[in-house]
Amino acid sequence: MKKIIPLLVLMMFSECSYAVFYTGNELEDKKIEDSKNSRQLDAGFYAGYVAGVAEVTRLKDNVSWCEDSATVAQLVKVVSRYLTNTPEKLHLPANSLIADALKSAFPCKK
């Protein structure tokens, strides 16, 4: 018991880790620019990931972007353009890059 208490104290002050499923680089690798059949799974993954992050960021209490009529295809194009135009950020988590792309393309009116 005496050994467990210091361990628990150390754990309380340890830094929290943040799991990142994909970075912008990994998402960029899934983007397709042609319609080869071998890349269809990547295209579906890319569109699904963008749509998922878009849904989550729209459902939060403080909505970060505003556009009710955007299609998934349009969101994918916005994110693709953002990733292409900001290669210096591709090491960052993909979900934050998608949110930034949508926020810049579809800002909320104040």
Buried (B, 14 or more C-beta within 10 A) or exposed (E): EEEEEEEEEEEEEEEEEEEEEBBBBBBBEBBBEEEEEEBEEBBEBBBEBBBEBBEEBBEEEEEBBEBEEBEEEEBBBBBBEBBEEBEEBBEBBBBBBBBBBBBEBBEEEE
